[in-house]
Structures are given as structure tokens and as C-alpha cells.
Amino acid sequence: MSQKYDTIIIGGGLSGLLCGYLLSKKGQKTLVLEQDMLLGGCLQSFKRHGQTFDTGFHYVGGLEEGQLLNLLFKYFHLMDLPWKKMDKHFDEIFIGEQHYSFVTGYDDFAKQMSAYFPNKANQFQQYVNILKDIHTSTIERLQTMQQADITSDQWFNTSAYDYLKSTFEDDHIVDVLAGTSLKMDLDKKMPLYVFAHINGSFIESAWRIIGGGMQVADSLANDIKKMGGEVLTKMPVAHLHFENGYIQYVQTENGEIFHADHIISSLHPQATFHLIDSENFARKTYIWRMNHLENSTGMFTANILLKDNAIPYQNRNLHIHQEGNLWQTRYGKDILVSFTTDKEDAVYTKNIDILTPMSWEDVAAFVGTHRNSRPEKYLQLKQNTADFLIDRAENYIPDLKEQVEQVYTSTPLTYQEYTSTPNGSAYGVKKQYDNVLTTFLTPKTAVKNLYLTGQSLNLHGILGTTITSLYTCAEILGADTIAEEVFGRQNPKKVLLIQ
Ligand SMILES: Cc1cc2nc3c(=O)[nH]c(=O)nc-3n(C[C@H](O)[C@H](O)[C@H](O)COP(=O)(O)OP(=O)(O)OC[C@H]3O[C@@H](n4cnc5c(N)ncnc54)[C@H](O)[C@@H]3O)c2cc1C
């Protein structure tokens, strides 16, 4: 029989590697199996012409000393990476002809917004108080690794849109506060908890990484190996063999078989359950429910290489909306421009990324075509979209078109092929305030020794995924063990709770 592990983790993206790190640190014999040649999943970077481009990392919130992600990343030994703090005005929001800045600091944010809309100052203070309350309750739960009671917690069962609409009674303000909609695939069903959590963490502090998000994945993988764990790439998992209520072994595409007491899958839940080689692993209603989860929209990304010393580096993002009514997915009308830097004190940038939502229907016809020989129609779609985005961005970055040297593009089809996420969904399962029981999945599954982790549970994004990894590991090692391990010595109450 092949070697037996305590835990096998399927997928070497952020969540899988975080679980691998934590379990290895606690002495478990762990194995991470990644299908691709490179680790990182959505955090993968690629190099062209000496420049590093990111596929799914642009900025992250909460890395300041004393903030939540800082504490978590210290635990995961990730704070030594080259993080770069963004400007106080970290996000610029353009809606039609109007312009607003998002600034860091809860009270400063309220003040800045009140300067734009003076008669709503009290409401803005109330809004940031809600962001703080939601953040505080997340931290309080994390200290003991308690799960949220999603059926009774008001933040989960209230829609962000309804809350903002009733608080501000002004459609334009509701749009302004939704200005960073692309980082959450916003719609009117998004629970206030998700909206507040994502916005709040960036208002606390906003950061880029110099040199590509993949450093996060590589650092975690190196540490896992140092702690005795194994991380294997080019190892697509093909089957999970189910028998007597348990996954008995994991089989990779090349036929290798691996045994473990516990299996964690960091894949999208639908992709996970398709790997199980039996239809009897759960009740039919459970399987139907998993197969009918609604996913967030995919993303089109143009990674643009620029001429030397041509476009000034901006230490902030531009969120450009052609017009109001942001609470829906709009191809081409909503775009995000993110500037990249390869050094701390860059004056110019060598590359920018421009993103816009793209629906699966736009690319579905090209499924089955090989990535090295796509049909002309697909190439044309990519070219047209990139041209259009550059055109739009030029209104905000003078002379942009003239300074473009090369454009690399990806679509939802690219993401589906690289991460196996159904329909290339950017952020996985959509959370809905009126359907919390179905859309907030727990790490436990219908199979006794199979657990889920990753962005489709609880919250997406770097911070959300990190939090979820802790909850997944708590199912295996126990909540008290994880709480003590990650927070025990750091007195999170003192460090983290917002004054
Ligand atoms: C375009 C885009 C931009 C983003 N920008 C930001 C941002 O600026 N800030 C932020 O905080 N978040 C951002 N995110 C979200 C963030 O990147 C993700 O939430 C997070 O990285 C997801 O990690 P994960 O481990 O859950 O999933 P993934 O990264 O998808 O990892 C899953 C892994 O499993 C592997 N896998 C799949 N099938 C198999 C198989 N059968 N066998 C073995 N391995 C398999 C995949 O190859 C992949 O490596 C962005 C996402 C996208 C798509």
C-alpha cells in the first residue's frame, strides 16, 4: 500500500496551502496535490519581458500592525514578503462624470464621504460603525473559532443594498459606497456581512505586493516542505474513492493512489463532488443543491506591458463606472485599473492590469479548443475587449494607448482551465442574504472525512480565504487547538479589537 498521510489537501492555491501550513505546523503529515505546474491558483503570476504580471491579486486589506490579516499572515510567516502600503486615498471611484476617493481609517472615511454629501454625515458615521461592528464580531468569533450563527445573525440576513438604501435614501450614495463593486461581483442579494467585511478590511489599510502574488504561494509551500509536508505539482486529482461513508483514497490522473485519514478539497464544491466516484456519497437533494449553487461572474483581465518611463505609477486603484446603477454585473461598463510596481519607490509603472466582468456565455462556445490554438473568433473577442478597455482607461491615464507595448489577456475560459472553477467564476459561490443556509457552505460535507475550504465558503478574497482555512483546520484538529495555535499567545482581544 502507498504511504499514508494524516491529511491530503487537493489544490495548491491560497486556501490549500494555508491549510497545509497550519496542519504541518501542528505535526500532521500532510500532502498538497496541485494539478498545475505552478502553485497559487488565482494567485499565480507570470513573467514576460522580465516583468511580473498577476492573474488574480491586486490589493489586500488589513495588513497594518495590529490588524487582522497582519496577525494571520504573521502566523503564516508571510509578513516578510515585500508588501507595499497604498496611498491614504487608495481607491478612486469614477461614476460617469463624478469622482470620489475612498480613504483609509474608518472615521476618516466617514469624514471624507461627509465632505461630498454634508447632509448625510450622521449616516456615514453610522455606516462605518456597522463596518467596525461586523469586523469586531468576526474577530471575537475567530478567537474561539466559533462559527457564526448565520440563520439568526442580522448581518448575514440583511442585504447590503437594502441597508444602504434605507440608511441613505439616496441612490447615488448607494452607488458611491458600492464603487469597488468589481472586487465582490456585487448584486442586490449580497449580504451586508460580506459587503462590510470586504470594504472594512480595505478601509483599515490597503496594500500591494511588489513582485507578484505568487510569492505568497511559494513561501507557504517552502515552509510546508521545511516542516516535513509534501507539495506536489502537475498532480491533478482524478478520483476520490468513496466506500463505507469515507473517502478511502485519492487517485491522481497518472494513476497514483494516496491514502489519508482526512481529505481537504480547496476546489470549488461542484468540482470537488464531481471527483467522487460514487453517486451514493450523499442524499440526492444535497447533490442537487451543490450542483445548482449560483456562482459569481468571471473576469476579463488585460495585463498590459508599457514602454519604459512612460506612465507614472499610481499607488491607488481606479474604479471606473460608465454610469450609476452599479449593483449588477456589467461587461465593459465597470472597469478596474490596477497599477503594478516592481520596487518600493517606483516613479513609473511598467505594467497595469485592467479588469471587467465577463459572462461565461461570451466564451462558452470555445470550450474544448486548445489554449495554444484558439479559433480566430475567440482571439478577436479578446483583442476587441482589450482595445475597448484601454480606450476607456485612456480617459483617466493620458497617452495610455501610445505607451502600450504588449497586452496579455485572460477570460473566464482561462480561469476555468487553470483553476477548474466552473464557468471561470472569479470568486466562487455567490452568497445571498435570503438564502444563507444554501449559500454559506461549511467545511463539513456529507462525507465524514472530506472537508471543504477556499473562496466558495464564507468569504472570498485573500483575507476571507485565510479566515476560512482556519475554520477548515478546526474541523480536523479542534476549535480550541486552532484558537490557541493562531491567537493564543497574541492576545487578539488586546491587539485587534477596534477601539
Ligand atoms: C481576476 C481576479 C482578481 C482577484 N483580485 C483579488 C484581489 O485583488 N484581492 C483579493 O484579496 N482577492 C482577489 N481575488 C480573489 C482571490 O484571488 C481568491 O479569493 C483566492 O486566491 C482563492 O483561493 P482558493 O485557494 O480558494 O482557490 P484557487 O486559487 O482557485 O485554488 C484552487 C487550486 O486548486 C487547483 N486544482 C483544481 N482542480 C484540481 C484537481 N483536480 N487536482 C489538483 N488541483 C486542482 C487549481 O489549479 C488551483 O491551484 C481575485 C480573484 C480573481 C479571479
The ligand as an SDF file (V2000), in Angstrom:
LIG
                    3D

 53 58  0  0  0  0  0  0  0  0999 V2000
   -9.3660   38.1370  -11.5170 C   0  0  0  0  0  0  0  0  0  0  0  0
   -9.2950   38.0140  -10.0280 C   0  0  0  0  0  0  0  0  0  0  0  0
   -8.8290   39.0760   -9.2840 C   0  0  0  0  0  0  0  0  0  0  0  0
   -8.7460   38.9900   -7.8890 C   0  0  0  0  0  0  0  0  0  0  0  0
   -8.2200   40.0340   -7.1750 N   0  0  0  0  0  0  0  0  0  0  0  0
   -8.1180   39.9440   -5.8330 C   0  0  0  0  0  0  0  0  0  0  0  0
   -7.5260   40.9850   -5.0770 C   0  0  0  0  0  0  0  0  0  0  0  0
   -7.0460   41.9780   -5.6260 O   0  0  0  0  0  0  0  0  0  0  0  0
   -7.5080   40.8660   -3.7160 N   0  0  0  0  0  0  0  0  0  0  0  0
   -8.0230   39.7810   -3.0650 C   0  0  0  0  0  0  0  0  0  0  0  0
   -7.9970   39.7320   -1.8200 O   0  0  0  0  0  0  0  0  0  0  0  0
   -8.5580   38.7470   -3.7790 N   0  0  0  0  0  0  0  0  0  0  0  0
   -8.6070   38.8050   -5.1290 C   0  0  0  0  0  0  0  0  0  0  0  0
   -9.1460   37.7790   -5.8500 N   0  0  0  0  0  0  0  0  0  0  0  0
   -9.6760   36.6140   -5.1220 C   0  0  0  0  0  0  0  0  0  0  0  0
   -8.5820   35.7040   -4.5890 C   0  0  0  0  0  0  0  0  0  0  0  0
   -7.5550   35.6050   -5.5360 O   0  0  0  0  0  0  0  0  0  0  0  0
   -9.1980   34.3430   -4.3200 C   0  0  0  0  0  0  0  0  0  0  0  0
  -10.3100   34.5000   -3.4400 O   0  0  0  0  0  0  0  0  0  0  0  0
   -8.2600   33.3150   -3.6940 C   0  0  0  0  0  0  0  0  0  0  0  0
   -6.9680   33.3730   -4.2230 O   0  0  0  0  0  0  0  0  0  0  0  0
   -8.8810   31.9430   -3.9130 C   0  0  0  0  0  0  0  0  0  0  0  0
   -8.0600   30.9290   -3.4110 O   0  0  0  0  0  0  0  0  0  0  0  0
   -8.5870   29.4320   -3.3510 P   0  0  0  0  0  0  0  0  0  0  0  0
   -7.4960   28.6100   -2.7460 O   0  0  0  0  0  0  0  0  0  0  0  0
   -9.9160   29.3890   -2.7100 O   0  0  0  0  0  0  0  0  0  0  0  0
   -8.8620   28.9750   -4.8600 O   0  0  0  0  0  0  0  0  0  0  0  0
   -7.9130   28.8330   -6.1430 P   0  0  0  0  0  0  0  0  0  0  0  0
   -6.9380   29.9350   -6.1860 O   0  0  0  0  0  0  0  0  0  0  0  0
   -8.8250   28.6570   -7.2990 O   0  0  0  0  0  0  0  0  0  0  0  0
   -7.1160   27.4830   -5.8900 O   0  0  0  0  0  0  0  0  0  0  0  0
   -7.6110   26.2110   -6.2250 C   0  0  0  0  0  0  0  0  0  0  0  0
   -6.4260   25.3690   -6.6930 C   0  0  0  0  0  0  0  0  0  0  0  0
   -6.8640   24.0390   -6.9380 O   0  0  0  0  0  0  0  0  0  0  0  0
   -6.2090   23.5480   -8.1030 C   0  0  0  0  0  0  0  0  0  0  0  0
   -6.9950   22.4320   -8.6460 N   0  0  0  0  0  0  0  0  0  0  0  0
   -8.1950   22.4890   -9.2930 C   0  0  0  0  0  0  0  0  0  0  0  0
   -8.6100   21.2570   -9.6340 N   0  0  0  0  0  0  0  0  0  0  0  0
   -7.6630   20.3880   -9.1920 C   0  0  0  0  0  0  0  0  0  0  0  0
   -7.5240   18.9770   -9.2230 C   0  0  0  0  0  0  0  0  0  0  0  0
   -8.4470   18.1770   -9.7820 N   0  0  0  0  0  0  0  0  0  0  0  0
   -6.4110   18.4280   -8.6660 N   0  0  0  0  0  0  0  0  0  0  0  0
   -5.4620   19.2000   -8.0700 C   0  0  0  0  0  0  0  0  0  0  0  0
   -5.5460   20.5530   -8.0340 N   0  0  0  0  0  0  0  0  0  0  0  0
   -6.6270   21.1390   -8.5560 C   0  0  0  0  0  0  0  0  0  0  0  0
   -6.1620   24.7500   -9.0200 C   0  0  0  0  0  0  0  0  0  0  0  0
   -5.2000   24.5900  -10.0320 O   0  0  0  0  0  0  0  0  0  0  0  0
   -5.8170   25.8550   -8.0080 C   0  0  0  0  0  0  0  0  0  0  0  0
   -4.4180   25.9990   -7.8510 O   0  0  0  0  0  0  0  0  0  0  0  0
   -9.1840   37.8080   -7.2320 C   0  0  0  0  0  0  0  0  0  0  0  0
   -9.6530   36.7310   -7.9820 C   0  0  0  0  0  0  0  0  0  0  0  0
   -9.6970   36.8260   -9.3620 C   0  0  0  0  0  0  0  0  0  0  0  0
  -10.1760   35.6460  -10.1460 C   0  0  0  0  0  0  0  0  0  0  0  0
  1  2  1  0
  2  3  1  0
  2 52  2  0
  3  4  2  0
  4  5  1  0
  4 50  1  0
  5  6  2  0
  6  7  1  0
  6 13  1  0
  7  8  2  0
  7  9  1  0
  9 10  1  0
 10 11  2  0
 10 12  1  0
 12 13  2  0
 13 14  1  0
 14 15  1  0
 14 50  1  0
 15 16  1  0
 16 17  1  0
 16 18  1  0
 18 19  1  0
 18 20  1  0
 20 21  1  0
 20 22  1  0
 22 23  1  0
 23 24  1  0
 24 25  2  0
 24 26  1  0
 24 27  1  0
 27 28  1  0
 28 29  2  0
 28 30  1  0
 28 31  1  0
 31 32  1  0
 32 33  1  0
 33 34  1  0
 33 48  1  0
 34 35  1  0
 35 36  1  0
 35 46  1  0
 36 37  1  0
 36 45  1  0
 37 38  2  0
 38 39  1  0
 39 40  1  0
 39 45  2  0
 40 41  1  0
 40 42  2  0
 42 43  1  0
 43 44  2  0
 44 45  1  0
 46 47  1  0
 46 48  1  0
 48 49  1  0
 50 51  2  0
 51 52  1  0
 52 53  1  0
M  END
$$$$
